[in-house]
C-alpha cells in the first residue's frame, strides 16, 4: 500500500479535477464506500448463495482489517503486541479510522470493553427498503466478528500469545434502539460474570443537529479531514478491487459477469440524477448523451471533459482513473483492469438501452487508462 502522504496527494489531486473540497469529497466518499459494501452484499447473496456470499464478503472485511491493523501499529509506533490492553488500543484505532466514535470503557489484562457510539455504517449507509437494510445489517454484526478475528490474527503474528474471545452483545446497525455497539475482548482468564460497563442512554445523532456527521465526529475524535479523507476516498476503490478479487478467486469464468451486475445497482439512480441535474428530458443529441455518461462517470470519481466534432460526434476524455491508481497501489492483476474496461463498456451500453436509444446511439471506448493508455477516451454519436 502507498504511504500516507502519497494517498493524501492522490486524494487532493482528485479534489481538484472533481471540483470538490477535501471536506466535501470525504463526506461524499463515505456515502459511496458504505453504499458500495451494501451493493456488494446485494450482488453476492443472490449470485453465490448466502453461505458462500457471506464467506467472500467477509474476506473483504478481513482485508480491510489487515490494512487497519497495519495503520494502527504505525500510528501507535508499536513493534509488537504483547498483551490484551495493547490489542485494545489497536482495535480502538482501527474503528476510529472507519470512522466511528470508539470509547474504551475497560482495558485490563484479561478484558477489553469498547463502546461504539456512532459508526459511518450505518451513519452513511444505504437508504433503500428497510427489510433489505435489515438483512444487510444482520450480516454486518457477524462481519464485525470477522473483522476483529482478522485483527487478532495479525496481532498473533506480531507477538500476542494469548487466545482472545470476541463478544458483541449489541450493535447499533442491527439493534436500532441501543445506544452503543459493545465490543468485548477477553482472554480465557477473564471473569465472564463481571458486570459490563453501563451503556449510556445517549444518541450522538441527536447531538449533531444539522451539522455534517463526519464533521462532528472528527471534532469529537480530535482528528482532521486530512487524517480521514485519504483513507475514505482510497478505501472506496480498495473495496471495489477486493470485491472483484473475491469473485475472481472463487470463479474466474463468472467474475466479470457478477462484477458488472454489482455496478448495475447504480445505473437507474445515476441516470435519474443526471437527467434532473442536467435538465434533460428525452435525449435528442450526442452532446446530451455524452453529458449523461460523463455525469455517471463523475459519480464514481472519474472526471471527463467533452469535445464536439463537426460530424456531431462527442469525445469524452479523462486524464486519471482512480480505480487504476488504487489498483496499482495494491499490485492488482491485469484481469482486474480488464474488468474495469468491460464494466465501463457494459454500463454505457445499458444506459443507451435505458434511454431507449438502441440502434440510434453508439458509444465506443477509443482508449482506456486501465489498458495502459495515457487517457481514457470515449466517442459518443447519435444518429
N, C-alpha and C positions, 0 to 999 in steps of 0.2 A: 504494500500500500504506500502511496505517496506521503511525503512529510506534511505536517500541519500547515506550514507556510505555503507550500505549493497548492494544497487544496483550497486555502483561502484565496490565493491568486486566481485559481480556476473559477471559484465562485464569483469573485469580483469581476472577472472578465465577462461572465455571462450576465451579471447585473447590468453591465454597460450595454451589451447588444440587445438585451431584452427590455431595456428602459425601466428598470426597477431598482429601488434602493435595496441594500442588504436586509433591512428590516422587512420590507415587502416580500422579497424573494424567500426569506426564511419562513414567514407565515404561509405563503403560497405553497412552498415545497413541503411543509408539514402536512397540508391537506392532500397533496399529491402522493406523498410517501405512504400515509396510512390509508388513503383510498386505494393505493396500488396493492398493498398487502391484502386488503379485503378482496379486491378483484382477483388476486392470485388464488385465494381460497375458493372464491366463487367459480373459478375456472377448474381448479384441481379436483374439487369434490365430484362434480358430475362426470368429468373426463376420466378420472382414475379410480373412483370409488372412495368411500370415506376412509377406510383403513390406510390405503396407500397414499391417498391425498394428504391425510394428517401427517404421515411419516415424512413425505417430501416437503410439505410446508414447514414442519418442524425443523428440517435440515436447514432451511433458510434462516430461521431464528438462531440456530446453533452457530451458523456462520457469522451472524451479526454479534452474537455473544463473544465469539473469539476476537473480533475486532474491538469490541467494547472493553474486553479484559486487557488487551494489549495497551489500549489508550489509558486505562485506569492505572496500570502498572507504571506507565511513563509519567502520568500526572502526579502520582504519589511517590515517584522516584524510588520504586521498590525493585530489588533484585530477586527476591524470593517471597513466598507466602508461608510464614511459619506457623500461623495459628488462625483460629476462627475470627477473633477480633480484626485481624488484618484482612481476612476474606470479607468480613462485613463492610469494611471501608471501601473495598474494591467494588462490592455489589452496589453500594450507595453511589459511587462514581459512575458505574455502568448505567444505572437507572437515571441519574442526573442528566446524562448525555442523551437520553431517549428523545425529548426531555421529559422528566417527571419531577415532582416535588417529593423527594425521599427523605424522611426524617428518621434517624436512628433512635429508637426508644430503649433498646438494651443491646449492649455489645460486650458480652462477658466471655470467659474462657470456653464455655460449653453451650452458650445460647446467644444468638443474634436475633433481634426483632426490629424490623423496619416497617414504617407506615408510609405508604404512597398516598399522599393527599390529592394529587392531581397527576394525570398522565396524558400525554399527547394522543394516545389511543385509549380511550375514545374521544378525548378533547378535540382532536382534529380528524376523527374517524368518519365512517360513512354515514349518510343521512337518508338512505332509502328505506324500504319497508321494514317495519320493526321486527317482524319474525325472521327475516333474513339476517338482520343485525344480531338478534339473539342467538341464532345458530352459529354465527361467526364468533361472538364473544364467549360462548360456552367453550369454544376451542382455544380462545386466547388465554384463558386461565391455564389450561393444560400446557399451552405453548410457553407460558411463563415458567412452568416447571422445567421444560426442555431447555429454555434459555439459561436457567440457573444451574441445571445439571452440566451444561456446557462450560459455564464459568468455573464450576467446581472442578471439572476435568482439567481445565487449563491451570487452575491453582495447584492441583496434584502434580502436574508436570513441572511446577515451579516451587516444589518443596513441601506442600501441605501433605501431611501424613495421615491425619485423622479422616475417617469417613464422616460425611455430612449428610444429614437427613433434612429434606426440604418439606415445608408445610405452608400452604396458602389458604387459610380458613375463610378469607373473604377477599373479593376482588371487585373493584368499583365498576368495571365494564360489565361483569356478569351479574353482580348484586347491586343494582342501581341505588338502593336505599342506604347502602353502607357508607360510612364516612372515609374509609381508607382501605386500600389493599394491605393485608398483613403478610409480610414476608418473614418467615421463621426458619432459621437455620440452626440445627442442633448437632452436637456430637452425641455419641452413644452414652456419654457420661452425664448428659443433661437430665434434669428432673422434669418430665413431661407434665407433672401435676402442678408445677409452679404457675401461679396466676400470670396471665399475659398482661402487658400494659394496656390500659384502657384506650379504646378508640374514641377520639373526641367526636362530639356531635357538631362537626364543622364541615362546611361545604365551600371549597375555595371558589367555585363558580359564582356564589352569591357575593363574594368579596371583590370580584373583578369588575363588576359593573359593566360599562361599555368598553372597557379597555381591551385591546387585543390580548387574548390569553397568553401568547408567548411573551409579550412584553411584560406582563405582570409576573409570570413565572420566572423569567430571567432576573428580574429585580429581587424576587424572593430568594433565588439561588445565589445572588451576588455575581452573576455572570453576564456576559455581553453578547450581542448579536455576532460579533467576530468569533466568539467562542462556539456558538451554536450553529450559526448559518452554514458554514462549510460542511459540517458533519451531516446536517439535514439534507442539504442540496445534493451532495455526492451520494448520500445514503439512498435517495430515490433511485438513482441509476444502478447502484450496487444491488439493491433488491431486485431490480429487473434482470440483471445479469445472473444473480443467484437463482431466480425463478426459472429462467431458461435453462440454466445448468442442471437443475434438478430434473427437469423434463428430459434433457438430452442424455444425462447419465442413466435415466430409467429406460428410455427407449428412443434412440436417435431417429428412428423412422417416423415417429409421430410428434417429435418435439416441436418442430416449427408450426405444425398444424395447431397444436394447443396453445403455443405462444401467440400466434396471430389471433386466436379466439380470445385470449386474455385482453388484447388491445381492442377487440371488437366491443368490449364493455363500455368504451368511452365514446364511440362514434356518434351515437344518437344525441347524447348530451352536448358534445362539442359542436355538432352540426347546428343544433338549435341555438346554442350560444352565438355561433358565428353569424347566423342569419339575422339575429337580433342586433348584435353589436355592429354589424356592417350594413344594416338596414337593407338586406337583400330578401326579396320575396322569391319569385321564380328567377332562376339563373338564366340570363339572356346573353352573356358574353364570356369569353375566355378569361377576361380580367376578373369578373366576379367569381368564377370558379377558382381561379388562382388565389384570390384573396381568401376564400374559404379554406383551401388547402393550407395556405400559409398560417391562417388563424389556428387550425388544428395542430400544425407543427409547433407553433409557438406555445400551445398548451402543454406540450411535452418538452418545452425549453430549447427548441431549435429555431433560431431566428433566420427568416428568409427575407431577401429583398426581391422585388419583381422588376422586370424589364419587358416592355412590349415591342414586338417586331411589326414591320409593315404588313405582313401577311395575317395579322391578328393573333399570332402565337404569343403566349406569355411565358417567359422563362423565369423561374424562381431559383435563387442562388443562396446558399448558406456556406459560410467560411469556417464554421466549427460545429461539431456534433458532440454534445456532452455524453451521450451513450458510449461513443467510441473512446472518448477521452478517459472515462472512468473504467471502461473495459480494459484499456491499456494499463491502468494502474494495477489491475488485478491479473495482468498477463492472460487475458481472455483468448480463447482459441479462435481461429478463423471461422469456425462454424457459427459462433455467436454473431460475428459481424455479418456473415451471410444471412443470418436470421433477421438482422436489423433491416437489410435491404428488402428482403421478402415481406417483412412487416409493413414497410412503407408502401411497397407496390400494391399489396392486397388491401391496405387501408384506403388508399386513394381510389382503387377500383370499386370498393364498396361504397365510398362516398358518391361516386358518379351514379351508381345504381340507386342509392337512396334518393338522389336528386332527380331520378327518372330521366337520366341523360344517356342511358345506354345507346350506343350507335350514333350519338350526336357529339359526345365529348371524348377526348383522348388525352391521356397523360403518359409521359414517358420519363423514366429516370435516365438522364443522359450521363450522369456520373454520380458517385456516392463516396463520401469520406470513408465509410465502412469498407469499401472496396480498395482503399488505398489512394483514392483520388484526392487532390488538394481541396476541392469543393464538392458540395452536393448540388447538382443542377437538375431541375425538373421542368419539362416542357408541357404546357397545357394548351390545348386547342379546343374550339367549339365550332362545329360545322352548322 
